[in-house]
Amino acid sequence: MPERAAVPVPPGGGPGVPDVPGAARLVLRRARGRAVVLALVGLAATAVELALPAALGAALDGLVAGGAGGAALPWCVGLIGAAVVLEGVRTVLAGTTDARAAAVLRRDLVDRLLAAGPEAVRRHGTGETVTRGTVNAAHAGGLPVALAGLVPAVLTPVGGLVALFLLDPRLALVVLLGAPPLVVLLRSFARSTADCVSRYQDAQGALAARLVETLAGARTIAAAGTRGRERDRALEPLVDLGRQGRRLWRVQGAAAARAAVLVPLLVLGVVAVGGLLVVGGELGAGELLAASRWAALAAGAGSLVGGLSAVVRARGAARRLDGVRAVAPPPSGDRDLPPGPGAVVLRGVTVRRDGREVLGGVDLELPGGSTTAVVGRSGSGKSVLAAVAGGLVVPDGGEVLLDGVPVAEVAPAVLRREVGWAFERPALVSGTLADAIGLGPSPPSRERIVAAARSACADGFLRALPEGYDTPCAEAPLSGGEAQRIGLARAFVHRGRLLVLDDATSGLDAVTGNRVERALEEVGRGRTRLVVAHRPRTAARADGVVWLEDGRVRGRGTHAELWADPAYRAVWRA
């Protein structure tokens, strides 16, 4: 049964593909309760803002009439107090909603990245993925608050216009005459801002990718003495980031400047017409004061500009998250494995990456309980073959069988239990070094952890640490070879039927490497072992050798048999 590699899935799903909700829909669904409360608080604040001019006008009329403002003054005080309280509630609720929404997006993103496996990070790069999971997740998490804020931002000018109409239709007409330029301004702003935000966020991702790459190579840069050159290369995206940032500020500044001209002109027009009505005795002084306040609210393009900017930025960030979230996890089944020695069969396995075929139609059988070494020049597909054989990468074509069962049909928990891994650069992701060795579906006992460390020649340096096996990983001063031995101990401690070592002894000296390989024969007895080899002695110890070249099997046999081929000997010289 052919298997497919993890492929991007559009946010709306696709034929035969489960629907993957977009980041925007996810965060809105999770935060809809808080967003509704925020919108209601905004509506209450709008009501207060619209009522306050009427109360102020009534108070002014009372004072002009020679009184003390009458009953209007307490209303003014109460409305101002309500406005302060509502703004405080809105600020606290908006801040906590932003934080919770960003946390939801980050948790979801990490879950999807771990489910999709290495393919998701490889597709976008570490720096770009980290940027989307931090900066972009924070911006996308602001979408519920931004949308909730649009409700009062839209209703406030509508309410101001209605209040002017009820006071005197001629005052509302002045505002309506100035509405078309405001509408054009807002449409142009939204269109321009969307493009600017997208380009700015792309530049942020490029800068993060360069920084991660540079920091990862800090030791090489120091040894080469190229600090200045690498600094300039790492910060090169700052030029584009600055250009896009200035462009964004120009767009927002131009919109704000136009709004700053239009809004006072509209207010001035309302005040002028209202003044004529006061002179004619059709309006009172308090009503003119209220009209000026309502006119400012009716022409409130500034709040709409800010609200639209927040929505555009949040939606742009959500789309960038969707690019990472939409990498589908590899297919998995629910079958168990029958008892067996760990025999692996690859039939017509093909893997493509970035339009290039890295494995092409590979047919291979690994007998149960045997040790097979995979050799070849750099880029020949050795690590990809190992990842496919162990179920970490799903091929684009062909199938992989483990003891007669297609790997795609095996339950993930069963596969992780039955396949042990050791890598060239193992990641120490648990709390202590003992936790790092025992990392797996079922934590082993301390005795098994210590025994595995002894087999991997790690027990000596582990006991020499201040806290021994309980030393936190982040505080352990490990060399590359020591970290590899921790990774080997992790592979040894879990007793599955298949053991995959992807260049897992490259950092060991000759003596330690020999000891570990002898221990591997002992620990791996009865288990199938697939070893990506870069040393002739590793290939010589194996029962058989698979020689890869350009993603295809060039030769099969023992190391001694293949050694007769000059091209095989050239692999080791290279």
NORSULUR-V619000 format. One record per backbone hydrogen bond with DSSP energy under -0.5 kcal/mol. NH is the residue of the N-H (numbers start at 0). CO is the residue of the C=O. Records with the same first field share a line. If there is no record, write none. Layout:
# NORSULUR-V619000
NH: CO / CO
This chain:
# NORSULUR-V619000
2: 397
8: 325
12: 9
13: 16
16: 13
20: 18
25: 21
26: 22
27: 23
28: 24
29: 25
30: 26
31: 28
34: 30
35: 31
36: 32
37: 33
38: 34
39: 35
40: 36
41: 37
42: 38
43: 39
44: 40
45: 41
46: 42
47: 43
48: 44
49: 45
50: 46
51: 47
52: 48
53: 49
54: 50
55: 51
56: 52
57: 53
58: 54
59: 55
60: 56
61: 57
62: 58
63: 59
64: 60
65: 62
66: 61
71: 68
72: 69
74: 70
75: 71
76: 72
77: 73
78: 74
79: 75
80: 76
81: 77
82: 78
83: 79
84: 80
85: 81
86: 82
87: 83
88: 84
89: 85
90: 86
91: 87
92: 88
93: 89
94: 90
95: 91
96: 92
97: 93
98: 94
99: 95
100: 96
101: 97
102: 98
103: 99
104: 100
105: 101
106: 102
107: 103
108: 104
109: 105
110: 106
111: 107
112: 108
113: 109
114: 110
115: 111
116: 112
118: 115
119: 116
120: 116
121: 117
122: 118
123: 119
124: 120
128: 124
129: 125
130: 126
131: 127
132: 128
133: 129 / 130
134: 130
135: 130
136: 131
137: 133
138: 134
139: 135
140: 136
141: 138
142: 139
145: 141
146: 142
147: 143
148: 144
149: 145
150: 146 / 147
151: 147
152: 148
153: 149
154: 150
155: 151
156: 152
157: 153
158: 154
159: 155
160: 156
161: 157
162: 158
163: 159
164: 160
165: 161
166: 162
167: 163
170: 167
171: 167
172: 168
173: 169
174: 170
175: 171
176: 172
177: 173 / 174
178: 175
179: 175
181: 177
182: 178
183: 179
184: 180
185: 181
186: 182
187: 183
188: 184
189: 185
190: 186
191: 187
192: 188
193: 189
194: 190
195: 191
196: 192
197: 193
198: 194
199: 195
200: 196
201: 197
202: 198
203: 199
204: 200
205: 201
206: 202
207: 203
208: 204
209: 205
210: 206
211: 207
212: 208
213: 209
214: 210
215: 211
216: 212
217: 214
220: 216
221: 217
222: 218
223: 219
224: 220
225: 220
229: 225
230: 226
231: 227
232: 228
233: 229
234: 230
235: 232
237: 234
238: 235
239: 235
240: 236
241: 237
242: 238
243: 239
244: 240
245: 241
246: 242
247: 243
248: 244
249: 245
250: 246
251: 247
252: 248
253: 249
254: 250
255: 251
256: 252
257: 253
258: 254
259: 255
260: 256
261: 257
262: 258
263: 259
264: 260
265: 261
266: 262
267: 263
268: 264
269: 265
270: 266
271: 267
272: 268
273: 269
274: 270
275: 271
276: 272
277: 273
278: 274
279: 275
280: 277
281: 276
282: 276
287: 283
288: 284
289: 285
290: 286
291: 287
292: 288
293: 289
294: 290
295: 291
296: 292
297: 293
298: 294
299: 296
300: 298
303: 299
304: 300
305: 301
306: 302
307: 303
308: 304
309: 305
310: 306
311: 307
312: 308
313: 309
314: 310
315: 311
316: 312
317: 313
318: 314
319: 315
320: 316
321: 317
322: 318
323: 319 / 320
324: 320
325: 321
326: 323
327: 6 / 325
329: 114
332: 409
333: 408
334: 408
343: 365
344: 400
345: 363
346: 398
347: 345
348: 361
349: 396
350: 358
352: 355
355: 352
357: 350 / 355
358: 350
359: 550
360: 358
361: 348
363: 345
365: 343
366: 364
368: 340
369: 366
371: 369 / 528
372: 543
373: 530
374: 372 / 545
379: 376
384: 380
385: 381
386: 382
387: 383
388: 384
389: 385
390: 387
391: 386
392: 386
394: 392
395: 349
396: 349
398: 346
400: 344
401: 404
402: 342 / 400
404: 401
406: 399
408: 405
409: 406
410: 334
414: 410
415: 411
416: 412
417: 413
418: 414
419: 417 / 497
421: 499
423: 501
425: 422
427: 425
428: 426
432: 470
433: 468
435: 431
436: 432
437: 433
438: 434 / 435
448: 444
449: 445
450: 446
451: 447
452: 448
453: 449
454: 450
455: 451
456: 453
457: 452
458: 452
461: 457
462: 458
463: 459
464: 460 / 461
467: 464
469: 466
470: 467
472: 430
474: 471
475: 472
476: 474
477: 475
482: 478
483: 479
484: 480
485: 481
486: 482
487: 483
488: 484
489: 485
490: 486
491: 487
492: 488
493: 489
494: 492
495: 493
496: 417
497: 417
498: 527
499: 419
500: 498 / 529
501: 421 / 499
502: 500 / 531
505: 502
507: 504
512: 508
513: 509
514: 510
515: 511
516: 512
517: 513
518: 514
519: 515
520: 516
521: 517
522: 518
523: 519
524: 521
526: 523
527: 496
528: 369
529: 498
530: 371 / 528
531: 500 / 529
532: 373 / 530
537: 534
538: 534
539: 535
540: 536
541: 537 / 538
542: 370
543: 370
544: 556
545: 372
546: 544 / 554
547: 374 / 545
548: 551
550: 379
551: 548
553: 546 / 551
554: 546
556: 544
561: 557
562: 558
563: 560
564: 561
565: 563
567: 564
568: 564
569: 565
570: 566 / 567
571: 567
572: 568
573: 569
